[in-house]
Amino acid sequence: MKSTTEKERAGAHPAPGGAEQACPIAPVLDIVFSRWTTPILWTLNEFGRQRFVELHRTIGTITAKVLTQRLRQLERDGLVVRTYHPEVPPRVEYEISELGRSLAPIFATLSDWSTDHLPLVERARRDFDAAAERAASHRP
């Protein structure tokens, strides 16, 4: 059975009152910001065309199976271009498409936000955890 996102990509209309109605960017978040998609797109945007092994090495902790699945989905979504070179041995390269490259300003904005605000998030987490610890120590 297809998931809601797969149905929507196939052309089905979202159910009334669904996440897309509540948040119109939900489908974009699903496509671009899923677990491994962002590091793949970031890497291809930053370092250009990569062979599978280079991309796998650069990202690091992703399995080859998951990288293959994500690259296929990104190719299907039009965000990555796969080029097969019929050589001996065969060579396959991946690069970000023009559509994928249109995400570069979003990545730059998020990078700036993380530089400016992640220390504040860490401080808020420490303050929250310390308050929770104090509250727990005062319970009977």
Buried (B, 14 or more C-beta within 10 A) or exposed (E): EEEBBEBBBEEEEBEEEEBBEEEEEBBEEBBBBBEBBBBBBBBBBEEEEBEBEBBBEBBEEBEEEBBEEBBEBBBEBEBBBEEEEEEEEEEEBBBBBEEBBEBBEEBEEBEEEEEEEEEEEEEEEEEEEEEEEEEEEEEE
